[in-house]
Amino acid sequence: MITKLVAGSMAGLMGIAVLLVPVAAFAADGPPLTLEEAIAHALDDAPQIVASAAAYDAVTAKAPSAGRLPDPELVAGVDNLPINTADSFSFTRDFMTMRRIGVMQSFPNREKRRLETTYAQQEVLIAGAELRKTRFETARAASEAWIASAVAEESLAHLRRLKPDVELQASAARTALASGRGSSADALAAQNVGARLDERILALEQESEMRRAELARWIADAAERPLAPIPTNLEVGHSSETLVAGVAQHAPLALVGARIAAAQTEVELARADKRPDWSAELVYAKRGPDFSDMVSLEFRVGLPLFTAHRQNPVIAEKLAMVRAGEAERDTEIRMHTAEIRSAFAEWRRGRARLDHYTGELLPLASDRVRAAIAGYAAARTDLGSTIDALTEEIDTQLEYVELKGAVARVWTFLHFLHDSGASP
């Protein structure tokens, strides 16, 4: 059972040295950094959000150009220029030669232009949904980094507080050996427990520094501040029914819905290609001084005659993409709904378990250790009982901190699903 505590062994003197190391030796002075503050820092400064916001601005800036008529085209040229008579290359001597200039305007069908405007607006919605999703993912990642760092440091603090009990047990074993009541094996076993605890402390110090480095990825210099206690009493503020009812609008799924709407518009755009486009051209033609000038007005109309081989396959492709998107959305909704309900259960039961830990398990584990050490010192119990009690208290303390971290993670997930969380 002792082997569950640590992965290796260290000398007793190393254990004394690690007690002199602060929980976060590299943490700068300043007010404790709370979970909410860490998330706010990440949402303000994360490069991912800056990039996503810039993409949103770009799409928004482009949207007003959609659905407009194409730019008019300048038409200029020479018609009927002679090339092999006495009048060759003369612009004025042949009555058929005309120098012309004019303008041509294309007119895509009105339904197509309307749908292009709609599609541009949907692209804005897609970019906004991507920004929401990026903010949500950033908030979750930053909170995960903060919670992991806080769990490592609080676990480290708990182990350091248990160090005197381990040293007391080792001292009792040495006293028993000196008095002839105990054996050298008991004394070495007690010393080994202390060495293993020291190794676990060293491992947690390493993990704490690594977690701080990950936290700095999201909040930069703010990660150097000491961390506030892990919050476990925060309220979600929304029932599971409320969150489930709006599941399709949540940040993780809003992008899927926006893309389906855009895909449906692409279907309508493909169908609009069955309707003819047209264009108009107005030209002024200049002829020689002996001949009259002329004006021409010309209309062109597209003839979408071969829809079976041109437009219909495109329409079929777009419809298939819509069906695929709808199936993906339904899958995501089911998964996300189950995740929400599971998270609510974990949040409620987790807080009840924390109360059980603080009210029952932690005091019992601590009392058992003190009773075992006192009993061993008075020769009423053996060393194995004392070691078992110490092992159980260490496990209970670490389980308690891990449970606090799990409750905080679930709260973050549920909180930021709602508009009061990470919406842009």
C-alpha positions in Angstrom: 0.0 0.0 0.0 2.9 2.3 0.7 4.0 2.0 -3.0 0.9 3.9 -4.0 2.4 7.1 -2.4 5.4 7.6 -4.6 7.3 6.4 -7.5 10.7 6.1 -5.9 12.8 6.7 -2.8 15.0 9.6 -1.5 17.2 10.1 1.5 15.8 11.6 4.6 17.9 14.7 4.4 16.4 15.6 1.0 13.0 15.5 2.6 14.1 18.1 5.2 15.4 20.3 2.4 12.3 20.3 0.3 10.3 21.6 3.3 12.2 24.8 3.0 11.0 25.4 -0.6 7.9 27.6 -0.9 4.9 26.2 -2.6 5.6 28.4 -5.6 9.1 29.7 -5.2 8.9 31.5 -8.5 5.5 33.2 -7.8 5.8 37.0 -7.7 4.2 39.0 -4.9 0.7 40.2 -5.4 -2.9 39.4 -4.7 -3.9 35.8 -5.3 -5.0 35.0 -8.8 -8.5 33.6 -8.9 -9.9 31.2 -11.5 -12.2 34.0 -12.9 -9.3 36.4 -13.2 -7.2 33.9 -15.0 -10.0 33.2 -17.5 -10.5 37.0 -18.0 -6.8 37.4 -18.7 -6.9 34.7 -21.3 -9.9 36.1 -23.0 -8.3 39.5 -23.2 -4.9 38.5 -24.4 -5.0 35.1 -26.2 -3.6 35.3 -29.7 -6.1 32.8 -30.9 -8.9 35.1 -30.0 -7.2 38.1 -31.7 -6.8 36.0 -34.9 -10.4 34.9 -34.8 -11.7 38.4 -34.2 -9.7 39.7 -37.1 -11.2 37.0 -39.3 -14.6 38.1 -38.1 -13.8 41.7 -38.9 -12.6 40.7 -42.4 -15.8 38.9 -43.3 -18.0 41.7 -41.8 -16.1 44.3 -43.9 -16.6 42.2 -47.1 -20.3 41.5 -46.6 -21.7 44.8 -48.0 -20.2 44.0 -51.5 -22.3 40.8 -51.9 -25.3 40.9 -54.2 -24.2 44.0 -56.0 -24.2 44.2 -59.8 -20.9 43.5 -61.4 -18.8 46.5 -62.5 -19.7 47.8 -65.9 -17.2 47.1 -68.7 -15.8 49.5 -71.2 -16.2 48.4 -74.9 -13.9 49.9 -77.5 -12.9 48.7 -81.0 -12.9 49.1 -84.7 -15.3 47.3 -87.0 -14.8 46.6 -90.7 -11.3 48.0 -91.2 -10.2 47.4 -94.8 -6.8 45.7 -95.2 -6.1 44.9 -98.9 -7.4 47.7 -101.1 -6.4 51.3 -101.8 -8.5 52.0 -98.6 -6.5 49.6 -96.5 -6.1 50.6 -92.9 -8.1 53.8 -93.4 -10.6 54.7 -90.7 -12.6 57.1 -92.8 -12.7 56.2 -96.5 -14.9 53.0 -96.3 -18.5 53.6 -95.3 -18.5 50.4 -93.3 -15.6 51.2 -91.1 -16.6 52.3 -87.6 -14.6 53.2 -84.5 -16.8 52.4 -81.6 -16.9 52.9 -77.9 -19.5 51.9 -75.4 -20.3 50.3 -72.1 -21.6 46.8 -71.2 -23.4 45.8 -68.0 -24.1 42.3 -66.8 -27.3 41.6 -64.8 -27.2 38.3 -62.9 -30.7 37.2 -62.1 -32.3 38.9 -59.1 -32.7 35.8 -57.1 -29.0 34.9 -57.3 -28.1 38.4 -56.1 -30.5 38.1 -53.2 -29.0 34.8 -52.2 -25.5 36.1 -52.5 -26.4 38.8 -50.0 -27.9 36.2 -47.7 -24.9 34.0 -48.0 -22.6 36.9 -47.1 -24.6 37.5 -44.0 -24.4 33.8 -43.1 -20.6 33.9 -43.6 -20.6 36.7 -40.9 -22.6 34.4 -38.6 -20.1 31.6 -39.3 -17.2 33.9 -38.4 -19.0 35.0 -35.3 -19.7 31.4 -34.3 -16.0 30.6 -34.8 -15.1 33.5 -32.6 -17.5 32.3 -29.9 -16.1 28.8 -30.1 -12.5 30.1 -29.9 -13.4 32.1 -26.8 -15.1 29.1 -25.3 -12.1 26.8 -26.0 -9.7 29.4 -24.7 -11.7 29.9 -21.5 -11.7 26.1 -20.9 -8.0 25.7 -21.7 -7.0 28.6 -19.4 -9.3 27.3 -16.6 -7.8 23.8 -17.0 -4.3 25.2 -16.8 -5.2 27.2 -13.7 -7.0 24.3 -12.0 -4.2 21.9 -12.8 -1.6 24.3 -11.3 -3.8 24.9 -8.2 -4.3 21.2 -7.7 -0.6 20.5 -7.9 0.2 23.3 -5.4 -2.5 22.5 -3.0 -1.6 18.8 -3.0 2.0 19.8 -2.3 0.8 21.9 0.6 -1.1 19.0 2.0 1.8 16.6 1.8 4.1 19.1 3.5 1.6 19.4 6.3 1.7 15.7 6.7 5.5 15.7 7.0 5.6 16.2 10.8 3.4 13.1 11.3 5.7 11.0 9.2 8.7 12.4 11.2 7.0 11.7 14.5 6.3 8.1 13.4 10.0 7.7 12.4 11.1 9.2 15.7 8.8 6.7 17.6 10.3 3.8 15.6 13.9 4.9 16.5 12.9 5.3 20.1 11.4 1.8 20.2 14.6 0.5 18.6 16.8 2.2 21.2 14.7 0.8 24.0 14.8 -2.7 22.6 11.1 -2.8 22.0 11.3 -2.3 18.3 13.4 -3.8 15.5 15.8 -2.3 13.0 13.4 -3.3 10.2 10.7 -1.2 11.8 13.0 1.8 12.0 14.1 1.4 8.4 10.4 1.0 7.3 9.5 4.2 9.1 12.5 6.0 7.5 11.5 4.6 4.1 8.0 6.1 4.4 9.6 9.5 5.0 11.9 9.1 2.1 9.0 8.1 -0.2 7.0 11.1 1.0 9.9 13.3 0.2 10.1 11.9 -3.4 6.4 12.6 -3.8 6.9 16.2 -2.7 9.7 16.6 -5.2 7.5 15.2 -7.9 4.7 17.6 -7.1 7.2 20.5 -7.0 8.2 19.5 -10.5 4.6 19.2 -11.7 3.7 22.5 -10.1 6.4 24.3 -12.1 5.3 22.6 -15.3 1.7 23.6 -14.6 2.7 27.2 -14.0 4.5 27.2 -17.4 1.4 25.9 -19.1 -0.7 28.6 -17.3 1.7 31.3 -18.5 1.0 30.2 -22.1 -2.6 31.6 -21.6 -2.1 34.5 -19.2 1.6 35.5 -19.6 3.1 37.3 -16.6 -0.1 37.0 -14.5 0.8 33.3 -14.0 3.6 34.4 -11.7 1.1 35.5 -9.0 0.2 33.2 -6.2 -3.0 31.2 -6.8 -6.2 31.6 -4.9 -7.9 28.5 -3.3 -9.7 26.2 -5.7 -13.3 27.5 -5.9 -15.9 24.9 -5.1 -18.8 27.0 -3.9 -19.5 28.8 -7.2 -23.1 28.5 -8.5 -23.8 27.7 -12.2 -26.8 30.0 -12.2 -28.7 28.0 -14.8 -30.6 24.7 -14.6 -29.7 21.7 -16.7 -33.1 22.0 -18.4 -32.2 25.6 -19.5 -28.9 24.6 -20.9 -30.3 21.5 -22.7 -33.1 23.6 -24.2 -30.6 25.9 -25.9 -28.0 23.3 -26.7 -27.9 24.1 -30.4 -26.9 27.7 -29.7 -24.1 26.8 -27.3 -20.6 27.9 -28.4 -19.4 24.4 -29.3 -22.4 23.7 -31.6 -23.3 27.2 -32.9 -20.7 26.8 -35.7 -22.3 23.6 -36.9 -25.7 25.3 -37.2 -24.3 28.3 -39.0 -22.6 26.2 -41.5 -25.8 24.2 -42.2 -27.6 27.4 -42.9 -24.9 28.5 -45.3 -25.0 25.1 -47.0 -28.8 25.4 -47.5 -28.2 28.8 -49.1 -25.6 27.2 -51.4 -28.3 24.8 -52.5 -30.6 27.7 -53.4 -27.7 29.4 -55.2 -27.2 26.3 -57.3 -30.8 26.3 -58.2 -30.7 30.0 -59.1 -28.2 29.1 -61.8 -31.1 27.5 -63.7 -32.4 31.0 -64.2 -30.9 33.0 -67.1 -28.6 36.0 -66.5 -28.5 38.8 -69.0 -26.4 41.7 -70.1 -26.9 45.0 -72.1 -24.4 46.8 -74.3 -24.7 50.3 -75.5 -22.2 51.4 -78.2 -21.5 54.6 -80.1 -19.9 54.1 -83.5 -17.9 56.8 -85.3 -17.6 56.6 -89.1 -15.9 58.7 -91.7 -17.0 62.4 -92.3 -19.1 61.4 -95.3 -21.1 58.9 -93.4 -23.5 59.0 -90.4 -22.5 57.9 -86.9 -24.4 55.1 -85.4 -25.6 53.9 -82.0 -26.1 50.2 -81.1 -28.0 48.6 -78.2 -27.5 44.9 -77.7 -28.9 42.4 -75.1 -27.6 39.0 -74.3 -29.5 36.4 -72.4 -28.0 33.2 -71.0 -29.6 29.9 -72.0 -29.3 27.3 -69.2 -30.5 24.5 -71.4 -28.4 21.5 -70.2 -29.4 21.5 -66.5 -29.3 17.7 -66.3 -25.5 17.7 -66.8 -24.6 21.2 -65.4 -26.8 22.6 -62.6 -28.5 19.4 -61.4 -25.3 17.6 -60.3 -24.2 20.7 -58.4 -27.6 20.9 -56.7 -27.3 17.2 -55.7 -23.9 17.8 -54.3 -25.0 20.8 -52.2 -28.1 18.8 -50.9 -25.8 16.0 -49.8 -23.6 18.4 -47.9 -26.7 19.8 -46.1 -27.7 16.2 -45.1 -24.2 15.5 -43.8 -24.2 18.7 -41.8 -27.6 18.0 -40.3 -26.5 14.5 -39.3 -23.4 15.9 -37.7 -25.5 18.5 -35.9 -27.8 15.8 -34.5 -24.8 13.7 -33.4 -23.3 16.7 -31.7 -26.5 17.7 -30.0 -27.0 14.2 -28.5 -23.4 14.1 -27.3 -23.5 17.6 -25.9 -26.8 17.0 -24.2 -25.4 13.9 -22.5 -22.3 15.8 -21.5 -24.3 18.6 -19.9 -26.5 16.3 -17.9 -23.4 14.3 -16.8 -21.6 17.5 -15.9 -24.5 18.7 -13.7 -24.6 15.3 -12.0 -20.8 15.5 -11.4 -21.1 19.1 -10.1 -23.9 18.4 -7.7 -22.6 15.1 -6.4 -19.0 16.4 -6.3 -20.0 19.2 -4.0 -21.8 16.7 -1.7 -18.7 14.5 -1.7 -16.5 17.5 -0.8 -18.8 18.1 2.2 -18.4 14.4 3.2 -14.6 14.7 2.9 -14.4 17.8 5.1 -17.0 16.6 7.6 -16.0 12.9 7.9 -13.2 11.5 5.9 -10.4 14.0 6.5 -11.0 14.4 10.3 -11.2 10.6 10.6 -8.0 10.0 8.7 -6.2 12.6 10.7 -7.4 11.3 14.0 -6.5 7.7 13.0 -2.9 8.8 12.3 -2.5 10.5 15.7 -4.1 7.6 17.5 -1.9 5.1 15.6 1.3 7.0 16.4 0.4 7.4 20.0 -0.5 3.7 20.2 2.8 2.7 18.7 4.7 4.9 21.1 2.9 3.3 24.0 3.5 -0.2 22.6 -0.2 -0.8 22.1 -0.1 -1.1 18.2 2.5 -2.3 15.7 4.3 -0.2 13.1 2.2 -1.6 10.3 -0.9 -0.1 11.6 0.8 3.3 11.8 2.1 3.1 8.3 -1.4 2.1 7.0 -2.9 5.1 8.8 -0.4 7.5 7.3 -0.8 6.0 3.9 -4.6 6.4 4.1 -4.4 10.0 5.2 -2.1 10.9 2.4 -4.4 9.2 -0.1 -7.4 10.9 1.4 -5.8 14.3 1.3 -4.8 14.0 -2.4 -8.2 12.5 -3.4 -9.8 15.5 -1.7 -7.8 18.0 -3.7 -8.3 16.1 -7.0 -12.1 16.2 -6.3 -11.9 20.0 -5.7 -10.2 20.4 -9.1 -12.9 18.2 -10.8 -15.7 20.2 -9.3 -14.1 23.5 -10.5 -13.6 22.1 -14.0 -17.2 21.1 -14.3 -18.4 24.5 -13.0 -16.2 26.2 -15.7 -17.7 24.1 -18.5 -21.3 24.7 -17.4 -20.8 28.4 -16.8 -19.2 29.2 -20.1 -21.8 27.4 -22.1 -24.2 30.2 -21.4 -24.1 33.7 -22.9 -22.8 35.1 -19.6 -19.7 33.1 -20.2 -17.5 33.3 -23.3 -19.9 34.8 -25.9 -18.3 37.4 -28.2 
